[in-house]
């Protein structure tokens, strides 16, 4: 009798919620923020530390999974889909979805 594997695409993880992919995203965000702040002088010198802290928290927020709507999707993907949506498209809504006043 053969055992059938249940999870073929399991991601390598440091903890239950933090995977190798998340680690490389946070690392690349840290390197990018260091390059922007130090070499390209995009950030004013007295705001370097708050910029690093904001970049770290934003990278960690982007790697979190969206547990309410789509548990397999990350917040970064939801943000990209939100920014790329067509703003001129009309979506009709059913009147049954709303309570009558």
N, C-alpha and C positions, 0 to 999 in steps of 0.2 A: 504494500500500500504506500502511495506517495503522498507527501505533504504538499499542499498547495499554499504558496506564500500569500499572505493577506495584503501586505503593503510592499509594493515593488518600488515605488518612487518615494521612499522615506529620505528626508533631508538629514544631513549630518548636523547634530545639534550640540551646543555647549550646555544649554539648559533646555527646559521644556519649550520656552518661547523664543529663545535666541539661537539662530542657526548660523552655519558658516557663511551663507549668503548675506545674512544680516550683518555679520562681522565685517565682511569686505565692503558692504555699502557704507557702514559707519566709518571704516578706515579711509575709504576713498573720499568721503565727505570731509573728514578731518584734514586730509592732505590738500584737498581743494580749498578749504577755508584758510589753511595756513598759507597757501600760495597767493590767494587773493589778498589776504591781509598784509603779508610781509613783502612780497616781491612786486606785485602789481599796484600797490598802494591804493586799493579801492576803498579801504576802511581807514578812517582817521585814527591816528596813533593812540589816542586815549580811549578809543572804543574797541581795541583789539580783544581784550579779555571778554567783554560782553558778547562780541561777535563770535568768539570761539564757543562760548557757552550756548548761545542761541543755535549755532550750527550743530552742535552735539545733540541738543534736545530735538531739533528738527529732524536730524538723521535718525534718532531713536524713534520718534513719532512715525516717520515714514516706514520704518521696518515693522511696526506693530501690525498685527492682523486685525482686520475689521470683524469683530466677533458678532455684532448685531446683524449686519446685513449679509455679508458674504465671508464666512470664516476662512476660505482658502485665498482670499485676496488681501493684499496689504494696503495700508492707507496711501502709500505712494501711487499705486495703480488707480485707486479711487480719485485721488487728486488730479492725476493726468487725464482721466476720463471726464472729470468735471470741467477742466479747463479746455478740453478739445470738443466739447459738445456744441451742437448747432444752436445758436441762440435765436435764430429766426424761424425755428420750427414750432408749430402750434400743436400741442398735445391736448386733445379733448378729454374731459373727465366726465365720468358718469354722475348723474345727479343722485343716484341711489347711494353713493359712497358717503354723502354728506347728510347729517341729520337735518330734518326740516324744522324751520324755526316757527 
